[in-house]
Amino acid sequence: MNAEQIRHARAMPADPEATVTSLAKQLDVSRTTLSTCVPELKARGPRHRPTG
């Protein structure tokens, strides 16, 4: 990942709809690469959405 991609990834957690998977797809990197380069994303944990 380049510096621009890392800045973008760090800005995305403010978006409540952003997931690590969707962000990795936008940046064209794997989830593992994203989590390695931006370790604070690991702290987000799984996304739980209310049902019905």
C-alpha positions as CSV (number, residue, x, y, z in Angstrom):
1,M,0.0,0.0,0.0
2,N,1.2,3.5,-0.7
3,A,0.9,6.5,1.6
4,E,-2.3,7.8,-0.1
5,Q,-4.1,4.5,0.3
6,I,-3.1,4.3,4.0
7,R,-4.4,7.9,4.6
8,H,-7.7,6.9,2.8
9,A,-8.0,3.8,4.9
10,R,-7.4,5.7,8.2
11,A,-10.1,8.2,7.2
12,M,-12.7,5.5,6.4
13,P,-13.4,4.2,9.9
14,A,-15.4,7.3,10.6
15,D,-17.9,6.0,8.1
16,P,-20.3,3.7,10.0
17,E,-21.1,1.7,6.8
18,A,-17.4,1.0,6.0
19,T,-16.1,-2.5,6.6
20,V,-12.6,-3.8,6.3
21,T,-13.7,-5.9,3.4
22,S,-15.4,-3.1,1.5
23,L,-12.4,-0.8,2.1
24,A,-10.0,-3.5,0.9
25,K,-12.0,-3.9,-2.3
26,Q,-12.0,-0.1,-2.9
27,L,-8.2,0.0,-2.4
28,D,-7.6,-3.2,-4.4
29,V,-5.7,-4.9,-1.6
30,S,-6.4,-7.9,0.5
31,R,-8.0,-7.6,4.0
32,T,-4.8,-9.0,5.4
33,T,-2.7,-6.3,3.7
34,L,-5.0,-3.6,4.9
35,S,-5.0,-4.9,8.5
36,T,-1.2,-5.1,8.5
37,C,-0.7,-1.6,7.1
38,V,-3.5,0.0,9.1
39,P,-3.5,-2.0,12.4
40,E,-6.1,0.2,14.1
41,L,-8.7,-1.3,11.8
42,K,-8.3,-4.7,13.6
43,A,-9.7,-3.1,16.8
44,R,-13.0,-2.4,15.1
45,G,-14.0,-6.1,15.4
46,P,-16.9,-7.7,13.7
47,R,-19.8,-5.6,12.5
48,H,-23.2,-6.3,14.2
49,R,-26.3,-4.9,12.6
50,P,-29.7,-5.0,14.2
51,T,-32.2,-7.3,12.4
52,G,-35.9,-6.6,11.8
